[in-house]
Amino acid sequence: MAKQTFEESLEKLEQITREMEEGNLTLEASLKKFDEGMRLAEFCSRKLDEAQQRIDILINKDGTLQPEPFAGHSTGDS
């Protein structure tokens, strides 16, 4: 999968959902869309988990809001 943002991936997942709900795809096309949708859902879930961990670290530092680097967080565009 090309490097995408959470928002791009979520938009693509919503598009796949609409296409599959329409019911006009062949079985083979549906399976391909399902597989792609599962990969996108996993990616989005992983990104949400990372964001939640960052928020937890920020909030739970001795009861005060002190930023702390997220373990495994790269400074690049991920």
MARBA-13251 format. One record per residue: residue number from 1; x negated, y, z negated of N, C-alpha, C in turn. Coordinates in pm, whole numbers. Layout:
MARBA-13251
pt nr->NUM n_X->X n_Y->Y n_Z->Z ca_X->X ca_Y->Y ca_Z->Z c_X->X c_Y->Y c_Z->Z
...
END
This chain:
MARBA-13251
pt nr->1 n_X->-85 n_Y->-117 n_Z->0 ca_X->0 ca_Y->0 ca_Z->0 c_X->-90 c_Y->123 c_Z->0
pt nr->2 n_X->-59 n_Y->217 n_Z->86 ca_X->-136 ca_Y->342 ca_Z->90 c_X->-116 c_Y->416 c_Z->-42
pt nr->3 n_X->-212 n_Y->498 n_Z->-77 ca_X->-204 ca_Y->572 ca_Z->-203 c_X->-85 c_Y->667 c_Z->-198
pt nr->4 n_X->11 n_Y->645 n_Z->-288 ca_X->131 ca_Y->727 ca_Z->-293 c_X->149 c_Y->780 c_Z->-434
pt nr->5 n_X->226 n_Y->886 n_Z->-444 ca_X->261 ca_Y->938 ca_Z->-575 c_X->382 c_Y->861 c_Z->-628
pt nr->6 n_X->408 n_Y->881 n_Z->-755 ca_X->527 ca_Y->820 ca_Z->-816 c_X->652 c_Y->864 c_Z->-741
pt nr->7 n_X->660 n_Y->994 n_Z->-714 ca_X->780 ca_Y->1049 ca_Z->-648 c_X->800 c_Y->991 c_Z->-509
pt nr->8 n_X->693 n_Y->977 n_Z->-432 ca_X->703 ca_Y->918 ca_Z->-298 c_X->747 c_Y->772 c_Z->-306
pt nr->9 n_X->692 n_Y->701 n_Z->-401 ca_X->726 ca_Y->560 ca_Z->-417 c_X->871 c_Y->544 c_Z->-460
pt nr->10 n_X->917 n_Y->628 n_Z->-551 ca_X->1056 ca_Y->620 ca_Z->-596 c_X->1152 c_Y->653 c_Z->-482
pt nr->11 n_X->1118 n_Y->752 n_Z->-402 ca_X->1202 ca_Y->789 ca_Z->-287 c_X->1211 c_Y->672 c_Z->-188
pt nr->12 n_X->1099 n_Y->607 n_Z->-161 ca_X->1096 ca_Y->493 ca_Z->-70 c_X->1178 c_Y->377 c_Z->-128
pt nr->13 n_X->1168 n_Y->355 n_Z->-258 ca_X->1245 ca_Y->250 ca_Z->-323 c_X->1395 c_Y->278 c_Z->-312
pt nr->14 n_X->1435 n_Y->402 n_Z->-329 ca_X->1576 ca_Y->439 ca_Z->-314 c_X->1624 c_Y->418 c_Z->-171
pt nr->15 n_X->1537 n_Y->448 n_Z->-74 ca_X->1571 ca_Y->427 ca_Z->67 c_X->1592 c_Y->278 c_Z->95
pt nr->16 n_X->1502 n_Y->195 n_Z->44 ca_X->1513 ca_Y->50 ca_Z->63 c_X->1643 c_Y->-1 c_Z->1
pt nr->17 n_X->1675 n_Y->49 n_Z->-117 ca_X->1798 ca_Y->8 ca_Z->-184 c_X->1920 c_Y->41 c_Z->-98
pt nr->18 n_X->1924 n_Y->163 n_Z->-44 ca_X->2037 ca_Y->202 ca_Z->42 c_X->2047 c_Y->111 c_Z->164
pt nr->19 n_X->1933 n_Y->84 n_Z->229 ca_X->1932 ca_Y->-1 ca_Z->348 c_X->1984 c_Y->-142 c_Z->316
pt nr->20 n_X->1942 n_Y->-196 n_Z->203 ca_X->1985 ca_Y->-330 ca_Z->167 c_X->2132 c_Y->-333 c_Z->127
pt nr->21 n_X->2180 n_Y->-227 n_Z->62 ca_X->2321 ca_Y->-221 ca_Z->23 c_X->2413 c_Y->-211 c_Z->144
pt nr->22 n_X->2364 n_Y->-153 n_Z->252 ca_X->2445 ca_Y->-142 ca_Z->374 c_X->2475 c_Y->-279 c_Z->434
pt nr->23 n_X->2386 n_Y->-374 n_Z->412 ca_X->2410 ca_Y->-510 ca_Z->457 c_X->2390 c_Y->-533 c_Z->606
pt nr->24 n_X->2321 n_Y->-446 n_Z->675 ca_X->2303 ca_Y->-459 ca_Z->819 c_X->2170 c_Y->-520 c_Z->859
pt nr->25 n_X->2091 n_Y->-564 n_Z->762 ca_X->1960 ca_Y->-621 ca_Z->791 c_X->1968 c_Y->-771 c_Z->811
pt nr->26 n_X->1878 n_Y->-822 n_Z->892 ca_X->1868 ca_Y->-968 ca_Z->906 c_X->1811 c_Y->-1025 c_Z->776
pt nr->27 n_X->1820 n_Y->-1155 n_Z->762 ca_X->1765 ca_Y->-1220 ca_Z->643 c_X->1616 c_Y->-1191 c_Z->631
pt nr->28 n_X->1544 n_Y->-1205 n_Z->741 ca_X->1399 ca_Y->-1181 ca_Z->740 c_X->1367 c_Y->-1035 c_Z->702
pt nr->29 n_X->1441 n_Y->-940 n_Z->759 ca_X->1419 ca_Y->-799 ca_Z->728 c_X->1454 c_Y->-771 c_Z->582
pt nr->30 n_X->1559 n_Y->-833 n_Z->532 ca_X->1598 ca_Y->-816 ca_Z->392 c_X->1490 c_Y->-867 c_Z->298
pt nr->31 n_X->1431 n_Y->-982 n_Z->331 ca_X->1325 ca_Y->-1037 ca_Z->248 c_X->1202 c_Y->-946 c_Z->246
pt nr->32 n_X->1169 n_Y->-889 n_Z->362 ca_X->1056 ca_Y->-796 ca_Z->369 c_X->1083 c_Y->-671 c_Z->287
pt nr->33 n_X->1205 n_Y->-619 n_Z->299 ca_X->1243 ca_Y->-500 ca_Z->222 c_X->1242 c_Y->-530 c_Z->73
pt nr->34 n_X->1292 n_Y->-648 n_Z->36 ca_X->1294 ca_Y->-688 ca_Z->-104 c_X->1152 c_Y->-694 c_Z->-159
pt nr->35 n_X->1061 n_Y->-756 n_Z->-84 ca_X->922 ca_Y->-767 ca_Z->-127 c_X->859 c_Y->-629 c_Z->-144
pt nr->36 n_X->881 n_Y->-542 n_Z->-47 ca_X->827 ca_Y->-406 ca_Z->-56 c_X->887 c_Y->-333 c_Z->-175
pt nr->37 n_X->1017 n_Y->-350 n_Z->-196 ca_X->1085 ca_Y->-285 ca_Z->-308 c_X->1031 c_Y->-332 c_Z->-442
pt nr->38 n_X->1001 n_Y->-460 n_Z->-454 ca_X->946 ca_Y->-514 ca_Z->-578 c_X->807 c_Y->-454 c_Z->-606
pt nr->39 n_X->725 n_Y->-441 n_Z->-501 ca_X->593 ca_Y->-381 ca_Z->-519 c_X->604 c_Y->-234 c_Z->-560
pt nr->40 n_X->698 n_Y->-162 n_Z->-498 ca_X->719 ca_Y->-22 ca_Z->-534 c_X->773 c_Y->-9 c_Z->-676
pt nr->41 n_X->865 n_Y->-96 n_Z->-714 ca_X->920 ca_Y->-92 ca_Z->-850 c_X->810 c_Y->-119 c_Z->-953
pt nr->42 n_X->722 n_Y->-213 n_Z->-923 ca_X->611 ca_Y->-244 ca_Z->-1013 c_X->517 c_Y->-124 c_Z->-1025
pt nr->43 n_X->488 n_Y->-59 n_Z->-913 ca_X->402 ca_Y->59 ca_Z->-914 c_X->464 c_Y->171 c_Z->-998
pt nr->44 n_X->594 n_Y->197 n_Z->-975 ca_X->663 ca_Y->302 ca_Z->-1050 c_X->666 c_Y->270 c_Z->-1199
pt nr->45 n_X->692 n_Y->146 n_Z->-1232 ca_X->695 ca_Y->104 ca_Z->-1372 c_X->559 c_Y->124 c_Z->-1438
pt nr->46 n_X->455 n_Y->88 n_Z->-1368 ca_X->318 ca_Y->105 ca_Z->-1420 c_X->288 c_Y->253 c_Z->-1445
pt nr->47 n_X->327 n_Y->339 n_Z->-1351 ca_X->305 ca_Y->483 ca_Z->-1366 c_X->384 c_Y->538 c_Z->-1484
pt nr->48 n_X->507 n_Y->493 n_Z->-1503 ca_X->586 ca_Y->538 ca_Z->-1617 c_X->526 c_Y->491 c_Z->-1748
pt nr->49 n_X->476 n_Y->368 n_Z->-1751 ca_X->410 ca_Y->317 ca_Z->-1871 c_X->287 c_Y->400 c_Z->-1905
pt nr->50 n_X->208 n_Y->435 n_Z->-1804 ca_X->89 ca_Y->518 ca_Z->-1826 c_X->128 c_Y->655 c_Z->-1882
pt nr->51 n_X->233 n_Y->714 n_Z->-1826 ca_X->279 ca_Y->844 ca_Z->-1874 c_X->328 c_Y->833 c_Z->-2018
pt nr->52 n_X->400 n_Y->727 n_Z->-2050 ca_X->449 ca_Y->708 ca_Z->-2187 c_X->333 c_Y->693 c_Z->-2284
pt nr->53 n_X->229 n_Y->621 n_Z->-2245 ca_X->113 ca_Y->605 ca_Z->-2332 c_X->44 c_Y->738 c_Z->-2356
pt nr->54 n_X->35 n_Y->821 n_Z->-2255 ca_X->-25 ca_Y->953 ca_Z->-2272 c_X->57 c_Y->1037 c_Z->-2369
pt nr->55 n_X->188 n_Y->1031 n_Z->-2354 ca_X->276 ca_Y->1107 ca_Z->-2443 c_X->262 c_Y->1055 c_Z->-2586
pt nr->56 n_X->259 n_Y->925 n_Z->-2604 ca_X->245 ca_Y->866 ca_Z->-2737 c_X->115 c_Y->910 c_Z->-2802
pt nr->57 n_X->8 n_Y->912 n_Z->-2728 ca_X->-122 ca_Y->954 ca_Z->-2783 c_X->-114 c_Y->1100 c_Z->-2825
pt nr->58 n_X->-53 n_Y->1183 n_Z->-2747 ca_X->-43 ca_Y->1326 ca_Z->-2776 c_X->42 c_Y->1350 c_Z->-2900
pt nr->59 n_X->153 n_Y->1284 n_Z->-2913 ca_X->247 ca_Y->1307 ca_Z->-3022 c_X->200 c_Y->1245 c_Z->-3153
pt nr->60 n_X->140 n_Y->1130 n_Z->-3149 ca_X->111 ca_Y->1054 ca_Z->-3270 c_X->-26 c_Y->1078 c_Z->-3331
pt nr->61 n_X->-92 n_Y->1184 n_Z->-3297 ca_X->-225 ca_Y->1214 ca_Z->-3353 c_X->-207 c_Y->1287 c_Z->-3485
pt nr->62 n_X->-202 n_Y->1212 n_Z->-3595 ca_X->-190 ca_Y->1268 ca_Z->-3731 c_X->-71 c_Y->1362 c_Z->-3745
pt nr->63 n_X->35 n_Y->1334 n_Z->-3674 ca_X->155 ca_Y->1416 ca_Z->-3686 c_X->145 c_Y->1553 c_Z->-3623
pt nr->64 n_X->36 n_Y->1581 n_Z->-3552 ca_X->22 ca_Y->1709 ca_Z->-3484 c_X->-1 c_Y->1684 c_Z->-3336
pt nr->65 n_X->23 n_Y->1784 n_Z->-3257 ca_X->5 ca_Y->1773 ca_Z->-3112 c_X->-139 c_Y->1804 c_Z->-3076
pt nr->66 n_X->-218 n_Y->1700 n_Z->-3065 ca_X->-358 ca_Y->1714 ca_Z->-3026 c_X->-384 c_Y->1626 c_Z->-2906
pt nr->67 n_X->-422 n_Y->1685 n_Z->-2793 ca_X->-449 ca_Y->1602 ca_Z->-2675 c_X->-571 c_Y->1514 c_Z->-2698
pt nr->68 n_X->-559 n_Y->1392 n_Z->-2649 ca_X->-668 ca_Y->1296 ca_Z->-2657 c_X->-674 c_Y->1222 c_Z->-2523
pt nr->69 n_X->-791 n_Y->1204 n_Z->-2465 ca_X->-799 ca_Y->1135 ca_Z->-2336 c_X->-736 c_Y->996 c_Z->-2343
pt nr->70 n_X->-663 n_Y->964 n_Z->-2239 ca_X->-598 ca_Y->835 ca_Z->-2228 c_X->-701 c_Y->733 c_Z->-2187
pt nr->71 n_X->-717 n_Y->626 n_Z->-2261 ca_X->-814 ca_Y->522 ca_Z->-2228 c_X->-784 c_Y->466 c_Z->-2090
pt nr->72 n_X->-884 n_Y->460 n_Z->-2006 ca_X->-865 ca_Y->408 ca_Z->-1870 c_X->-816 c_Y->513 c_Z->-1772
pt nr->73 n_X->-794 n_Y->633 n_Z->-1820 ca_X->-746 ca_Y->741 ca_Z->-1732 c_X->-861 c_Y->799 c_Z->-1652
pt nr->74 n_X->-846 n_Y->800 n_Z->-1522 ca_X->-948 ca_Y->861 ca_Z->-1437 c_X->-906 c_Y->1003 c_Z->-1408
pt nr->75 n_X->-1003 n_Y->1086 n_Z->-1380 ca_X->-973 ca_Y->1226 ca_Z->-1350 c_X->-934 c_Y->1246 c_Z->-1205
pt nr->76 n_X->-937 n_Y->1139 n_Z->-1125 ca_X->-900 ca_Y->1149 ca_Z->-984 c_X->-752 c_Y->1153 c_Z->-966
pt nr->77 n_X->-706 n_Y->1163 n_Z->-844 ca_X->-565 ca_Y->1169 ca_Z->-808 c_X->-509 c_Y->1029 c_Z->-805
pt nr->78 n_X->-456 n_Y->974 n_Z->-914 ca_X->-398 ca_Y->841 ca_Z->-914 c_X->-251 c_Y->846 c_Z->-921
END
